[in-house]
Amino acid sequence: MATPDPYRTVGERASAEFTVQGSRFIGHLAPVDTVDEAEAFVEEVRTEYDDATHNVPTYRVPAGDGASNSPGGVMLREYSSDDGEPTGSAGKPALNVLEQQEVRNVVAVVTRYYGGTNLGVGGLARAYSRAVKEGLDAAGVVDEEPHERIALAVAYDDSGTVRGILESTGVEFEADYDAEVSFEARVPVADAPDLRDRLRSAMSGRVDIE
């Protein structure tokens, strides 16, 4: 099976701010892998900046089950909203920047505090585009290997072994200690089969891996 190609995304969360004729614009960007993660970031910004005049969202993320790619290529979910700005003046210009820069697995929200002067459709389009561009510059565009998520749950007695294996591979993971211990790891697609094999072998069948 062919290894999926690397893709362009942002390296970290970042924001950029400027003022145009009294209106304050803040471009917030973050790397995400799924629609749910993108929507969660949008909601986070809307909550933090709930006093803003507008919070305009856009994102480009893989559609479907959250895998960052597939052997046959990835289907992207592209979304944008004007959030009350004139039609076509905000969301689409913001999304256009992500498309032109060929970045994906990324979400952007542009916050605007109205400054008393109407900017017109053209002025708004330039401002929202600029906010995303400057946000991209702040976050840094990087080449990323496609990742997928591995989820598993084990008994407490086996949790140390699983944690040790995940730590030894250097992958990002989270652990939730409840009635049993649940792990979720973000793993490069090319490395996922070997990691699953290691976990199954170490657990001698005492683990279900998704």
C-alpha positions in Angstrom: 0.0 0.0 0.0 1.4 3.4 -1.0 2.3 5.8 1.8 0.2 9.0 1.6 2.0 12.1 0.5 2.9 14.9 3.0 0.6 17.9 3.1 0.9 21.6 4.1 -0.6 22.8 7.3 0.2 25.1 10.2 2.8 24.3 12.8 1.0 25.6 15.8 -1.8 27.8 17.1 -1.3 31.5 16.5 -3.0 34.8 16.0 -2.4 38.1 14.2 -4.0 41.4 14.9 -4.3 44.8 13.0 -6.7 47.7 12.7 -8.4 49.0 9.5 -10.3 52.4 9.8 -11.1 51.7 13.4 -12.2 48.1 13.1 -10.0 45.6 14.9 -9.3 42.3 13.2 -7.8 39.2 14.9 -7.0 36.1 12.8 -6.8 32.9 14.9 -5.4 29.7 13.3 -4.9 26.2 14.5 -3.9 22.8 13.1 -6.8 20.2 13.3 -7.4 16.7 11.9 -11.2 16.5 12.0 -14.3 18.5 11.4 -15.2 18.0 15.1 -11.8 19.5 16.1 -12.3 22.4 13.7 -15.8 23.1 15.1 -14.5 22.9 18.7 -11.9 25.6 17.9 -14.5 27.8 16.3 -16.7 27.5 19.4 -13.7 28.2 21.6 -12.9 31.5 19.8 -16.6 32.5 19.7 -16.8 31.9 23.5 -13.6 33.8 24.3 -14.5 36.7 22.0 -18.3 36.7 22.5 -18.3 40.5 22.7 -17.0 40.8 19.1 -19.1 42.1 16.3 -18.3 39.1 14.1 -16.3 35.8 14.4 -15.9 34.5 10.9 -14.9 30.8 10.6 -13.4 28.8 7.8 -11.6 25.4 7.7 -10.2 22.8 5.3 -10.1 19.3 6.9 -10.5 15.7 5.8 -14.0 14.5 5.6 -15.1 11.3 7.1 -13.6 9.3 10.0 -10.8 11.6 10.8 -7.9 9.9 9.0 -5.7 12.6 7.6 -5.3 10.8 4.2 -6.0 7.6 2.3 -4.2 5.7 -0.4 -6.7 7.0 -3.0 -6.3 10.6 -1.9 -8.1 12.7 0.7 -11.6 14.2 0.4 -11.6 17.6 2.1 -14.5 19.3 3.8 -14.2 23.0 3.1 -16.4 25.4 5.1 -16.8 29.1 5.6 -19.4 31.5 7.0 -19.8 35.2 6.7 -21.2 35.3 10.3 -23.5 38.3 9.6 -21.1 40.2 7.3 -22.4 41.0 3.7 -22.6 37.9 1.6 -19.2 36.9 0.1 -17.3 39.6 2.0 -15.7 37.5 4.7 -15.9 33.7 4.8 -15.1 33.0 1.2 -12.1 35.4 1.0 -10.8 33.8 4.2 -11.2 30.3 2.7 -9.6 31.4 -0.5 -6.4 32.1 1.3 -6.3 28.6 2.7 -6.9 27.2 -0.8 -4.3 29.5 -2.5 -1.7 28.6 0.1 -2.6 24.9 -0.4 -2.9 24.3 3.3 -5.3 21.8 4.9 -6.0 20.3 8.3 -6.4 23.9 9.4 -9.1 26.1 10.9 -9.2 29.9 11.0 -11.5 32.3 12.8 -11.3 36.0 12.1 -12.6 38.2 14.9 -13.8 41.7 14.1 -14.7 44.5 16.4 -16.5 47.2 14.4 -14.9 50.5 14.5 -17.7 52.8 13.3 -16.7 53.0 9.6 -18.2 50.7 7.0 -15.5 49.1 4.9 -17.6 48.0 2.0 -17.5 44.5 0.5 -14.1 45.0 -1.1 -12.6 46.5 2.0 -14.0 43.6 4.1 -12.7 41.0 1.7 -9.2 42.5 1.9 -9.3 42.7 5.7 -10.5 39.1 6.2 -8.0 37.8 3.7 -5.2 39.7 5.4 -6.2 38.4 8.8 -5.8 34.8 7.6 -2.6 35.5 5.7 -1.0 37.1 8.7 -2.3 34.3 10.9 -0.7 31.8 8.6 2.6 33.7 8.9 2.4 33.7 12.7 1.5 30.0 12.9 4.1 28.9 10.3 3.3 26.7 7.4 4.9 23.2 7.6 5.0 20.0 5.7 3.2 17.3 7.8 3.0 13.5 7.4 -0.5 12.2 7.2 -1.6 10.8 10.6 -4.4 8.6 11.9 -5.7 8.0 15.4 -5.4 4.7 17.3 -7.7 4.2 20.2 -7.6 1.4 22.7 -8.7 0.5 26.3 -6.9 -1.8 28.7 -7.0 -2.9 32.3 -5.0 -1.0 34.8 -2.5 -3.8 35.1 -1.6 -3.4 31.4 -1.7 0.4 31.2 2.0 0.8 32.1 3.0 -1.5 29.2 0.9 0.4 26.7 2.1 3.8 28.0 5.7 2.5 27.7 5.2 1.4 24.1 3.6 4.7 23.1 6.3 6.8 24.8 9.0 4.8 23.1 7.7 5.6 19.7 7.4 9.3 20.5 3.8 9.6 19.3 1.4 12.1 20.7 -1.2 10.4 23.0 -3.7 11.0 25.7 -4.7 8.7 28.5 -7.9 8.6 30.5 -8.0 6.7 33.7 -11.5 5.5 34.5 -12.9 2.0 35.1 -10.3 1.0 32.6 -7.5 3.0 31.0 -8.3 4.5 27.6 -5.5 5.7 25.3 -5.8 7.7 22.1 -2.7 8.2 20.0 -2.0 10.3 16.9 0.3 8.2 14.7 1.9 8.7 11.3 -0.1 6.6 8.8 3.1 4.8 7.7 3.9 3.8 11.3 0.4 2.7 12.4 0.5 -0.9 11.3 3.7 -1.7 13.1 2.5 0.1 16.3 -0.7 -1.9 16.2 1.3 -5.1 15.9 3.5 -4.2 18.8 0.6 -3.4 21.0 -1.3 -6.6 20.1 1.9 -8.7 20.7 2.6 -7.1 24.1 -1.0 -7.5 25.3 -1.3 -11.1 24.0 -4.8 -10.4 22.7 -5.9 -8.5 25.9 -6.7 -5.3 23.9 -9.1 -4.0 21.4 -7.6 -1.5 19.0 -9.6 0.9 16.8 
